[in-house]
Amino acid sequence: MSGERCFAILPADASSLKHARQGVKATLSLGQQKPKGRGYRRHLEGWQLGLLAVSFALLALALVMPRPAHDPIVPLPRLDHQEEQRARVRRADALERARRRGLPFSVRAVGEAVRRYGRAETTHDGPQLGSALAHLRRTVLLARQDSKAELLLELGAVQTELFLTALGEWEATGKQTAELVELGGTFSELAEKFGWMDPKRRLRLDEAERAVLFEFRWLELLGLREERAFSPSLDEWRRYFRCLLQYPQTPGGLRGPDSARVRLDYVTALMKVDAEYPAALAKGMLHQQLGESGDAQRELAAHLSAHPHGAWSLRARNHWLATFEP
């Protein structure tokens, strides 16, 4: 039986039966007899239990003692998984409505303008890219005059789904389709540049992270991110910055001074939309990683002053102590 002790019932011998018949008095007299042949070994009895107790004590001491920490990982924004599920349902509903009734010409023109921009982006031609963006913004203005905001949101759901499908095909085959280029622009190029691919050339981003990156890109291209009808929810902002904090857009991979500096920018932007995020702790850890001890001490002290107890208090103390190391 896994995880349990099995106790066997041993047969009683003649001697033990005799003692039982003689009663308690005989048994006590046996217990008073001097043991034979034990010598020094009697002083070592129970050493296993003593060693176990000492081990537990040392482990407990190690857990509660503050110690320097060198882990460069920063706290990630808290996610509401129920809200994530609701957002997935909303996107699926918008996709179904668009497929069922179709989209008006002015909205479909916006979709074509997004594709034109994606093709221009891969050329790395500044003037061509600027012209494509200007055309896209004019097309959006015309669509806003003719259509309701929900129709553009349905277009966004359709293009998000198409992008995810094209990204999966590229991941499986290693070949870019026209759909991926038109919707994602230089996404595949940047994924390799920023170290978003694992050794087997699979994206490290999960589906929700892929979707939120595309949705934020789409809203930015259309110039709608700040408008109330289109602005992301708090959970979407958190997911977006959570993705960037894990996979910063820096050449040369996910570690090093460049990534720490970019993460500082992400934290500064995140704290403007998420008051619950422990920004001072994150900044302190990143300044420490950059070797900026004074800034790290100030930020970590600010976090500990505001949050002397809580989920991150021990880590904050550890990093604060580490800033005093030579």
C-alpha positions as CSV (number, residue, x, y, z in Angstrom):
1,M,0.0,0.0,0.0
2,S,1.6,3.2,-1.2
3,G,2.3,5.8,1.5
4,E,1.2,3.5,4.4
5,R,2.9,1.1,6.8
6,C,1.7,-2.5,6.9
7,F,1.6,-4.2,10.3
8,A,1.9,-7.9,10.4
9,I,0.3,-10.0,13.3
10,L,3.1,-12.3,14.6
11,P,2.3,-15.6,16.3
12,A,2.8,-15.6,20.1
13,D,5.5,-18.0,21.4
14,A,5.2,-20.2,24.5
15,S,7.1,-17.8,26.7
16,S,4.9,-14.9,26.1
17,L,1.8,-17.1,26.7
18,K,3.3,-18.2,30.0
19,H,3.9,-14.6,31.1
20,A,0.3,-13.7,30.2
21,R,-1.0,-16.5,32.5
22,Q,1.2,-15.4,35.3
23,G,-0.4,-11.9,35.3
24,V,0.9,-8.4,35.7
25,K,3.2,-9.1,38.5
26,A,5.3,-11.5,36.6
27,T,5.5,-9.2,33.6
28,L,6.7,-6.3,35.8
29,S,9.4,-8.5,37.3
30,L,10.6,-9.2,33.8
31,G,10.8,-5.5,33.1
32,Q,13.1,-5.0,36.1
33,Q,15.6,-7.5,34.9
34,K,19.0,-6.0,33.7
35,P,19.5,-6.3,30.0
36,K,22.4,-8.5,28.8
37,G,24.9,-7.9,26.2
38,R,23.9,-4.3,25.2
39,G,27.0,-2.4,26.4
40,Y,27.7,1.0,24.7
41,R,24.9,0.4,22.2
42,R,22.3,1.4,24.8
43,H,23.6,5.0,24.6
44,L,22.9,5.1,20.8
45,E,19.3,3.9,21.0
46,G,16.9,6.3,19.2
47,W,19.7,8.1,17.2
48,Q,17.6,7.9,14.0
49,L,14.8,10.0,15.6
50,G,17.3,12.5,17.0
51,L,18.9,13.0,13.6
52,L,15.4,13.4,12.0
53,A,14.5,16.1,14.6
54,V,17.8,18.0,14.0
55,S,17.2,17.9,10.2
56,F,13.7,19.3,10.6
57,A,15.0,22.1,12.8
58,L,17.7,23.0,10.3
59,L,15.2,23.0,7.5
60,A,12.9,25.3,9.4
61,L,15.7,27.7,10.2
62,A,16.7,27.8,6.6
63,L,13.2,28.7,5.5
64,V,12.7,31.5,8.0
65,M,16.1,33.1,7.9
66,P,16.4,36.0,5.4
67,R,19.0,35.2,2.8
68,P,20.3,37.0,-0.3
69,A,18.4,36.3,-3.5
70,H,19.7,36.4,-7.1
71,D,16.6,35.3,-8.9
72,P,16.0,37.8,-11.7
73,I,12.4,36.8,-12.2
74,V,9.9,39.6,-11.6
75,P,6.4,39.3,-10.2
76,L,3.8,38.8,-12.9
77,P,0.4,40.4,-13.0
78,R,-2.4,38.5,-11.4
79,L,-4.9,37.0,-13.9
80,D,-8.6,36.4,-13.6
81,H,-9.1,33.0,-15.4
82,Q,-12.8,33.4,-15.3
83,E,-12.5,36.7,-17.1
84,E,-10.2,35.0,-19.6
85,Q,-12.9,32.4,-20.3
86,R,-15.5,35.1,-20.7
87,A,-13.3,37.0,-23.1
88,R,-12.8,33.8,-25.1
89,V,-16.6,33.3,-25.3
90,R,-17.1,36.9,-26.4
91,R,-14.6,36.5,-29.2
92,A,-16.2,33.3,-30.3
93,D,-19.7,34.9,-30.3
94,A,-18.4,37.9,-32.4
95,L,-16.7,35.4,-34.8
96,E,-20.0,33.5,-35.2
97,R,-22.0,36.7,-35.8
98,A,-19.6,37.8,-38.5
99,R,-19.7,34.5,-40.2
100,R,-23.5,34.2,-40.0
101,R,-24.5,37.6,-41.3
102,G,-21.3,38.9,-43.0
103,L,-19.7,42.3,-42.6
104,P,-20.5,45.5,-44.5
105,F,-18.1,46.7,-47.3
106,S,-16.7,49.5,-45.2
107,V,-15.6,47.1,-42.5
108,R,-14.2,44.6,-44.9
109,A,-12.2,47.4,-46.4
110,V,-10.5,47.9,-43.0
111,G,-9.6,44.2,-43.0
112,E,-8.0,44.6,-46.4
113,A,-6.1,47.7,-45.3
114,V,-4.7,45.8,-42.3
115,R,-3.4,43.1,-44.7
116,R,-1.9,45.8,-46.9
117,Y,0.0,47.2,-43.9
118,G,1.2,43.7,-43.0
119,R,2.7,43.2,-46.5
120,A,4.3,46.6,-46.3
121,E,5.8,45.9,-42.9
122,T,7.8,43.0,-44.2
123,T,9.5,45.2,-46.8
124,H,11.1,47.4,-44.1
125,D,10.4,50.4,-46.4
126,G,9.6,53.4,-44.3
127,P,7.7,55.5,-46.8
128,Q,5.7,52.5,-48.0
129,L,4.9,51.6,-44.4
130,G,3.8,55.1,-43.6
131,S,1.6,55.3,-46.6
132,A,-0.1,51.9,-45.7
133,L,-0.7,53.1,-42.2
134,A,-2.3,56.4,-43.3
135,H,-4.5,54.5,-45.7
136,L,-5.6,52.2,-42.9
137,R,-6.5,55.1,-40.6
138,R,-8.6,56.8,-43.3
139,T,-10.4,53.5,-44.0
140,V,-11.2,53.2,-40.3
141,L,-12.7,56.7,-40.2
142,L,-15.0,55.8,-43.1
143,A,-16.0,52.6,-41.4
144,R,-16.8,54.4,-38.1
145,Q,-19.2,56.7,-40.0
146,D,-21.0,53.8,-41.7
147,S,-20.9,51.1,-39.1
148,K,-21.3,50.4,-35.4
149,A,-18.3,49.7,-33.2
150,E,-19.4,46.1,-32.7
151,L,-18.9,45.4,-36.4
152,L,-15.3,46.4,-36.2
153,L,-14.9,44.2,-33.1
154,E,-16.3,41.3,-35.1
155,L,-13.7,42.0,-37.8
156,G,-11.1,41.9,-35.0
157,A,-12.4,38.5,-33.9
158,V,-12.2,37.2,-37.4
159,Q,-8.7,38.4,-38.0
160,T,-7.5,37.1,-34.6
161,E,-8.8,33.7,-35.4
162,L,-7.2,33.7,-38.9
163,F,-3.9,34.9,-37.4
164,L,-3.9,32.1,-34.8
165,T,-4.6,29.5,-37.4
166,A,-1.8,30.8,-39.7
167,L,0.6,30.9,-36.8
168,G,-0.1,27.3,-36.0
169,E,0.6,26.3,-39.6
170,W,3.9,28.2,-39.5
171,E,4.8,26.5,-36.3
172,A,4.1,23.1,-37.7
173,T,5.7,23.5,-41.1
174,G,8.2,26.2,-40.7
175,K,6.8,28.0,-43.7
176,Q,5.0,31.3,-43.7
177,T,1.7,31.6,-45.5
178,A,0.4,34.8,-47.1
179,E,-2.2,35.0,-44.3
180,L,0.5,35.1,-41.7
181,V,2.5,37.8,-43.5
182,E,-0.6,39.9,-44.1
183,L,-2.0,39.7,-40.6
184,G,1.1,39.4,-38.6
185,G,3.6,41.4,-40.6
186,T,7.1,40.7,-39.2
187,F,5.8,38.6,-36.3
188,S,7.7,35.4,-37.3
189,E,10.9,37.4,-37.8
190,L,10.6,39.1,-34.4
191,A,9.7,35.8,-32.7
192,E,13.1,34.4,-33.7
193,K,14.9,37.6,-33.0
194,F,13.6,38.0,-29.5
195,G,14.1,34.4,-28.5
196,W,10.4,33.4,-28.4
197,M,11.1,30.0,-30.0
198,D,12.2,27.0,-28.0
199,P,15.0,24.6,-29.2
200,K,12.4,22.7,-31.2
201,R,11.4,25.9,-32.9
202,R,8.0,26.0,-31.2
203,L,6.6,29.3,-29.9
204,R,6.9,29.7,-26.1
205,L,3.7,31.7,-26.1
206,D,0.4,29.9,-25.3
207,E,-2.7,30.6,-27.3
208,A,-4.0,33.3,-25.0
209,E,-0.7,35.2,-25.2
210,R,-0.6,34.9,-29.0
211,A,-4.2,36.2,-29.2
212,V,-3.6,39.2,-26.9
213,L,-0.4,40.3,-28.7
214,F,-2.3,40.3,-32.0
215,E,-5.3,42.1,-30.5
216,F,-3.2,44.8,-29.1
217,R,-1.3,45.2,-32.4
218,W,-4.6,45.3,-34.3
219,L,-6.1,48.0,-32.0
220,E,-2.9,50.1,-32.2
221,L,-2.8,49.9,-36.0
222,L,-6.5,51.0,-36.2
223,G,-5.9,53.8,-33.7
224,L,-8.7,52.5,-31.5
225,R,-6.9,51.4,-28.3
226,E,-7.8,54.5,-26.3
227,E,-11.5,54.6,-27.4
228,R,-13.9,53.4,-24.7
229,A,-15.8,50.9,-27.0
230,F,-12.5,49.2,-28.0
231,S,-10.1,49.7,-25.0
232,P,-8.8,46.5,-23.4
233,S,-10.1,45.3,-20.0
234,L,-7.9,45.3,-16.9
235,D,-7.4,41.5,-17.3
236,E,-6.4,42.0,-21.0
237,W,-3.8,44.6,-20.0
238,R,-2.5,42.3,-17.3
239,R,-2.2,39.4,-19.8
240,Y,-0.5,41.7,-22.3
241,F,2.2,42.9,-19.9
242,R,2.5,39.5,-18.3
243,C,3.5,38.2,-21.8
244,L,5.9,41.0,-22.4
245,L,7.5,40.6,-19.0
246,Q,8.2,37.0,-19.6
247,Y,9.2,37.5,-23.3
248,P,10.6,41.0,-23.6
249,Q,11.1,42.4,-27.1
250,T,14.9,42.6,-26.9
251,P,17.4,41.1,-29.3
252,G,19.6,38.4,-27.9
253,G,17.1,36.5,-25.8
254,L,15.2,36.8,-22.6
255,R,18.0,37.6,-20.1
256,G,20.7,40.2,-19.7
257,P,20.9,44.0,-19.2
258,D,18.9,44.9,-22.3
259,S,16.0,42.7,-21.3
260,A,16.0,44.2,-17.7
261,R,16.0,47.7,-19.1
262,V,13.0,46.9,-21.4
263,R,11.2,45.2,-18.5
264,L,11.6,48.4,-16.5
265,D,9.7,50.2,-19.2
266,Y,7.0,47.6,-19.2
267,V,6.6,47.8,-15.4
268,T,6.3,51.6,-15.6
269,A,3.5,51.3,-18.2
270,L,1.8,48.5,-16.3
271,M,1.6,50.4,-13.0
272,K,-0.5,53.0,-14.8
273,V,-3.3,50.6,-15.5
274,D,-2.9,48.1,-12.6
275,A,-2.8,49.6,-9.2
276,E,-2.5,46.1,-7.5
277,Y,0.7,45.2,-9.3
278,P,3.8,45.3,-7.0
279,A,5.7,47.7,-9.2
280,A,8.2,48.9,-6.6
281,L,9.3,45.3,-6.0
282,A,9.6,44.6,-9.7
283,K,11.6,47.8,-10.2
284,G,13.9,47.0,-7.3
285,M,14.6,43.5,-8.6
286,L,15.4,44.8,-12.1
287,H,17.6,47.6,-10.8
288,Q,19.4,45.0,-8.8
289,Q,19.9,42.9,-11.9
290,L,21.4,45.9,-13.7
291,G,23.8,46.5,-10.8
292,E,22.1,49.8,-9.7
293,S,22.2,49.1,-6.0
294,G,21.0,52.6,-4.9
295,D,17.9,52.5,-7.0
296,A,17.2,48.9,-6.1
297,Q,17.4,49.7,-2.3
298,R,15.1,52.6,-2.7
299,E,12.4,50.7,-4.6
300,L,12.6,47.6,-2.4
301,A,12.4,49.7,0.8
302,A,9.4,51.5,-0.6
303,H,7.7,48.1,-1.3
304,L,8.5,46.8,2.2
305,S,7.2,50.0,3.8
306,A,3.9,49.7,1.9
307,H,3.7,45.9,2.2
308,P,5.6,44.6,5.3
309,H,3.7,41.4,5.2
310,G,2.2,39.4,2.3
311,A,3.1,37.1,-0.5
312,W,6.2,39.0,-1.7
313,S,7.5,40.3,1.7
314,L,10.2,37.6,2.2
315,R,11.4,37.9,-1.4
316,A,11.6,41.6,-1.1
317,R,13.7,41.3,2.1
318,N,16.0,38.8,0.4
319,H,16.6,41.1,-2.5
320,W,17.0,44.2,-0.3
321,L,19.7,42.3,1.7
322,A,21.4,41.3,-1.5
323,T,21.8,44.9,-2.5
324,F,24.3,45.5,0.3
325,E,26.6,42.7,-0.8
326,P,30.0,43.9,-2.2
